[in-house]
């Protein structure tokens, strides 16, 4: 039995199109995962809500002069989670991705809680084993506790520590501002973890540029926890934290990152529609996907 049988489509597809005629396929997959949420619930509702939001905003990117409508984008539906079993769910995500995503595809994962990132980055590390793996993580938190809650090794608050323990990767955090002491001590003890507060975004972007300019083969995975934004911009998140990124700072950072052809995946996590205001967080999530796809296309395929 193929693992893709666990992939279920929706009547509502992102941007209103299942597939366009583009020369490169962006593959969008929802993961309605909600198992370790510790504060505001509802992440399992986000993939569908973000799809619905995508139908209410314009598809043309003025920033990049590219229209999302008609590009090579496939909405393949949602991966069915395994009720009550996080590890089996993450394994299933990995198996489904291995069956439907090929080298050269650009992967778009729509969560769901932040643990989906573990499955996404694990898959990418297996797809491109010959390259150096770099994660660029927009997040208010480091997600590097050893256990959270007590006795639980894999959760939204520990996922990046599990990534570091499982695979060789460089982790670069942007917008970090809410951490536990143990996380800072752990991060600063590692030679492959770097974090930049909202006030140090320019320094963070310079560091990324310097890292990529060293040469070599890289695979870049971009992860966006929507709590990286100030709650005035994105109120519908699992763990809102004051003092977050402005949209101006975020768009500047994202545009700089996707100039690299080594970017192979984007995920968006921790949207909680139940606590949103006028759907503005879901709309922002959809807008990020539009701008990511249009920008990537403009930089790498439009010429």
matplotlib code that plots the C-alpha trace (Angstrom):
import matplotlib.pyplot as plt

x = [0.0, 1.4, 2.0, 0.3, -3.0, -2.7, -2.9, -6.4, -7.5, -9.9, -12.6, -10.7, -7.2, -4.6, -5.0, -7.9, -5.8, -4.6, -1.8, -0.5, 1.6, 4.9, 8.3, 9.1, 6.6, 6.0, 4.3, 2.1, 1.0, -1.0, -0.2, -3.1, -1.1, -2.1, -0.7, 1.8, 0.2, 0.6, -1.3, -3.7, -5.2, -6.4, -3.3, -5.1, -7.5, -4.9, -4.1, -7.8, -8.2, -5.0, -6.3, -9.6, -7.7, -5.7, -8.9, -9.5, -6.3, -4.8, -2.5, -0.2, 2.9, 3.7, 7.0, 8.2, 6.0, 4.9, 1.4, 1.0, -2.0, -0.7, 2.7, 3.6, 2.0, 0.3, -1.9, -1.7, -4.0, -3.4, -1.5, -3.7, -2.3, -2.2, -4.5, -2.5, 0.8, 3.2, 6.1, 4.0, 2.6, 6.1, 7.2, 4.1, 4.9, 8.4, 7.1, 4.6, 7.1, 9.5, 6.9, 5.7, 8.6, 11.6, 14.9, 14.2, 10.8, 10.2, 8.3, 5.7, 4.4, 1.5, 1.0, 0.0, 2.2, 6.0, 6.8, 6.0, 9.4, 11.2, 9.7, 10.3, 13.9, 14.6, 13.2, 15.2, 18.4, 17.7, 16.9, 20.1, 22.6, 25.5, 24.9, 25.4, 22.0, 21.1, 17.9, 16.7, 14.1, 11.8, 10.6, 10.1, 11.4, 14.4, 12.3, 15.4, 14.2, 15.3, 11.8, 8.5, 6.4, 8.4, 9.2, 8.2, 11.1, 9.3, 7.1, 6.7, 9.1, 11.8, 11.8, 14.9, 16.9, 15.8, 16.8, 20.3, 20.6, 19.4, 21.1, 24.1, 22.6, 23.3, 20.4, 20.0, 17.2, 15.7, 13.4, 14.2, 13.1, 11.5, 13.8, 14.5, 17.9, 18.6, 17.9, 20.3, 23.0, 22.5, 22.4, 25.6, 27.4, 26.9, 29.0, 26.2, 23.4, 23.1, 20.2, 19.4, 16.8, 14.5, 16.8, 19.7, 18.0, 20.5, 23.3, 21.4, 21.0, 24.7, 25.6, 23.5, 25.0, 28.5, 27.8, 26.5, 29.3, 31.9, 31.2, 30.2, 26.9, 23.9, 20.3, 18.3, 15.1, 13.1, 10.7, 8.3, 6.6, 4.1, 4.7, 7.9, 5.6, 4.4, 1.0, -0.5, 0.3, -0.4, -2.6, -3.8, -0.8, -0.2, 2.3, 2.1, 5.1, 5.3, 8.0, 8.0, 9.1, 7.5, 6.3, 8.9, 11.7, 10.2, 9.7, 13.3, 14.6, 12.5, 13.4, 17.1, 16.9, 15.0, 17.6, 19.5, 18.7, 19.6, 16.3, 14.3, 11.5, 9.3, 7.1, 4.5, 3.5, 1.6, -1.4, -4.4, -7.5, -9.7, -7.8, -7.4, -8.9, -10.7, -8.6, -5.6, -3.1, -4.4, -4.3, -0.7, 0.2, -1.3, 0.4, 3.7, 3.3, 2.3, 5.3, 7.7, 6.6, 6.4, 9.8, 11.5, 10.1, 11.2, 14.7, 15.3, 12.8, 11.5, 14.6]
y = [0.0, 3.4, 5.9, 8.5, 6.9, 8.8, 12.1, 13.5, 16.4, 19.2, 21.0, 24.2, 24.2, 26.8, 29.7, 28.0, 25.8, 22.3, 22.7, 25.2, 24.8, 26.0, 24.5, 23.8, 22.3, 23.7, 21.0, 22.2, 19.7, 20.3, 18.6, 19.3, 18.2, 19.1, 16.8, 18.8, 22.2, 23.7, 27.0, 28.1, 25.2, 24.9, 24.2, 21.3, 23.7, 25.9, 24.1, 24.4, 27.9, 29.1, 27.6, 29.5, 32.7, 32.3, 32.7, 36.1, 37.9, 39.0, 36.5, 39.1, 40.0, 43.6, 43.1, 40.6, 41.4, 37.8, 36.3, 33.2, 32.1, 29.9, 29.0, 25.4, 24.9, 21.7, 21.5, 17.8, 17.9, 17.0, 14.1, 12.2, 12.2, 9.1, 10.0, 10.1, 9.0, 11.8, 9.6, 7.5, 10.7, 12.2, 8.9, 8.9, 12.4, 11.4, 8.3, 10.3, 13.0, 10.4, 9.0, 12.2, 14.7, 14.5, 16.4, 19.8, 20.1, 23.0, 21.8, 23.9, 22.4, 24.0, 23.1, 22.3, 22.6, 23.1, 19.4, 19.0, 20.6, 17.5, 15.4, 18.0, 18.6, 14.8, 14.2, 16.9, 15.6, 12.2, 13.7, 15.8, 13.8, 15.2, 18.8, 20.8, 21.3, 24.8, 25.7, 29.3, 29.5, 32.5, 31.9, 33.8, 30.7, 28.4, 25.2, 23.6, 22.5, 18.9, 17.9, 19.8, 19.1, 17.1, 13.6, 14.5, 14.5, 15.5, 18.5, 21.9, 23.2, 20.6, 20.0, 21.9, 20.1, 16.8, 18.0, 18.8, 15.3, 13.5, 15.1, 17.4, 20.8, 24.5, 26.3, 30.0, 31.6, 35.0, 37.0, 35.1, 36.8, 34.3, 31.6, 29.4, 29.6, 26.0, 26.7, 29.6, 27.6, 24.6, 26.8, 28.7, 25.5, 24.4, 25.5, 25.1, 27.2, 31.0, 33.2, 36.8, 38.9, 41.3, 44.2, 42.2, 41.2, 43.0, 41.2, 37.9, 38.5, 39.5, 36.2, 34.2, 35.9, 35.3, 31.7, 31.0, 32.9, 30.4, 28.1, 24.4, 22.7, 23.7, 22.7, 25.4, 24.7, 27.8, 27.3, 30.0, 29.8, 32.6, 33.7, 35.4, 38.3, 40.8, 39.7, 43.0, 41.5, 37.8, 37.3, 33.8, 31.8, 29.1, 31.1, 34.8, 36.9, 40.7, 42.5, 40.5, 41.2, 43.9, 43.0, 45.3, 43.4, 40.0, 40.7, 42.1, 39.0, 36.5, 38.2, 38.1, 34.4, 33.2, 34.8, 31.6, 28.7, 26.4, 27.0, 23.7, 23.9, 26.3, 25.4, 27.6, 26.5, 27.4, 29.2, 28.9, 30.1, 29.7, 32.6, 34.7, 38.2, 38.6, 35.8, 38.1, 35.5, 33.0, 35.7, 36.5, 32.8, 32.6, 35.9, 34.5, 31.5, 33.7, 35.9, 33.0, 31.2, 34.4, 35.6, 32.3, 32.1, 35.7, 35.0, 31.6, 30.8, 34.0, 34.9]
z = [0.0, -1.0, 1.7, -0.4, 0.5, 3.7, 1.7, 1.4, -0.9, 0.0, -2.0, -1.1, -2.7, -2.0, -4.4, -6.1, -8.3, -8.0, -10.5, -13.0, -16.1, -14.6, -15.5, -11.8, -9.4, -5.9, -3.9, -1.0, 1.6, 4.8, 8.1, 10.5, 13.6, 17.1, 19.8, 22.0, 22.1, 25.6, 25.5, 22.7, 20.8, 17.2, 15.0, 13.5, 11.8, 10.3, 6.9, 5.8, 7.2, 5.4, 2.1, 2.6, 3.3, 0.1, -1.9, -0.4, -1.4, -4.7, -6.3, -8.0, -6.2, -6.8, -4.9, -7.5, -10.5, -10.7, -10.6, -8.4, -10.5, -13.3, -11.7, -11.2, -7.8, -6.7, -3.6, -2.8, 0.3, 3.9, 5.4, 7.8, 11.3, 13.6, 16.6, 19.8, 18.3, 17.4, 16.4, 14.0, 12.6, 11.9, 10.4, 8.1, 7.0, 6.1, 4.2, 2.3, 1.3, 0.2, -2.2, -3.8, -3.6, -5.9, -6.1, -7.7, -6.2, -3.8, -0.7, 1.0, 4.3, 6.1, 9.7, 12.3, 15.3, 15.0, 15.4, 11.7, 11.1, 12.4, 9.7, 7.0, 7.7, 8.2, 4.8, 3.2, 4.8, 3.2, -0.2, -0.3, 1.7, -0.3, 0.9, 4.0, 5.7, 6.9, 8.7, 8.8, 11.5, 12.1, 15.7, 18.9, 20.8, 20.4, 21.0, 22.6, 25.9, 26.7, 27.9, 27.8, 29.6, 32.1, 30.7, 27.1, 24.7, 21.5, 21.6, 20.0, 22.7, 22.2, 18.4, 17.4, 20.1, 18.6, 15.2, 16.4, 18.0, 14.9, 12.0, 11.1, 10.5, 11.1, 12.7, 12.4, 14.3, 13.4, 15.7, 18.9, 22.1, 24.5, 25.9, 28.9, 30.5, 29.7, 26.0, 25.8, 27.6, 25.2, 22.1, 23.1, 23.8, 20.2, 17.3, 14.8, 16.5, 16.0, 17.1, 16.5, 18.3, 16.4, 17.1, 15.4, 12.2, 10.0, 11.8, 11.2, 7.5, 7.2, 8.9, 6.6, 3.5, 4.9, 5.6, 2.1, 0.4, 1.8, -1.1, -0.9, -1.5, 0.7, 1.2, 3.0, 4.9, 6.0, 8.9, 10.0, 13.4, 13.1, 16.7, 15.3, 14.5, 17.0, 18.3, 16.9, 13.5, 14.1, 17.2, 16.2, 17.3, 20.0, 22.1, 21.4, 22.6, 22.6, 20.8, 17.6, 14.0, 11.9, 8.4, 6.9, 8.7, 7.8, 4.1, 3.8, 5.4, 3.4, 0.1, 0.9, 1.8, -1.3, -3.5, -2.9, -5.2, -2.4, -0.6, -1.1, 1.5, 3.5, 6.4, 8.2, 11.7, 14.9, 13.4, 15.7, 13.9, 17.0, 18.6, 15.5, 14.9, 11.6, 10.1, 9.8, 10.9, 8.4, 5.7, 6.6, 6.4, 2.9, 1.9, 3.0, 0.7, -2.2, -1.7, -1.2, -4.4, -6.5, -5.2, -5.7, -9.2, -10.0, -8.8, -10.4, -13.2, -14.8, -16.8]

ax = plt.figure().add_subplot(projection="3d")
ax.plot(x, y, z, "-o")
ax.set_aspect("equal")
plt.show()
